Amino acid sequence: MNEPINIAPIEQFVIDFVIKLRKQNNLNQEDIATILNVKRTFITNVESAKNRAKYNLIHIAKLADHFGLSPRDFLPQK
């Protein structure tokens, strides 16, 4: 019953980019949760390889606005 969770490369790219931003800005998961108006456990679940929670376009837009970036910056070039 414990099937591995498949995640698309584009989803992993977004997750990795947010983690990189978080660390570069000395933020923790609670800080990202506050920016997105979600619970910290959501961020923990997104960053966990064992959970299906993922960022959506609204999350990306909020993060881009907060960090002064374009939503495109959160996506791979190809």
N, C-alpha and C positions, 0 to 999 in steps of 0.2 A: 504493500500500500504506500510505502514511502518512495514514490517515483521522483527522480531528479527534476528539479525545476529548470525548464528551458527558458533562457532569456535571450532575446534578440541582441545582436551586437550593438545596434543603435541604442537600445535601452541601457546596456552596460556602459556605453560611452557616456551617456548623460549622467548616470550614477557616479562614474569615476570622475567626471568633470566637476560635479557638485562637491564630492569629497575633496578634490584638489583645492577648489575655491575655499571650502570650509577651513581646511588646514592652513592655507596661505594667509587667511585672514584671522587666524587664531580663534575660530569659532567652534562651538561644540554642537552636538545634535539638537540640543534645546534651542540654541540660537536660530538654527535653520528652521526648526518647527515654528518658532515665533514669527519669522519672516513669512512663512507660508500659512500661518494661522491653523496649524494642525498640532496634534500631540507628538511629543518626542518619540513615543513608541512607533509612530508611523515612519519617522526618519530611520529609526533602528531597523524596522522591517524592510525598508527600501535598501538599506546598506547591507542587509543580510542575504547571503546566497541561498538561504533556506526558506525565503518568503517570496510571495508573488507581488507584493506591493511595489509600485513603481511611480515615478513622477509623471504627471500629465502635462499637457500644454499650458494650462493655467499656472501650474507650479513653475514651469520654465519661465513664463512671462513675468511672474512675481520676482523670481530670483534674478532674472536679467535686469529688471528695473532696479532692484535693490543694489546690485553690484555695478550698475552703470554699463551694462553689456547689452548686446543684441541677443535675442533668442537664438539666432543662428550660431552664436558662439558655443552654444550647448550641444550642437550637432556636428557629426563628422563632415568633412568636406565632401566625401563620396559615400 
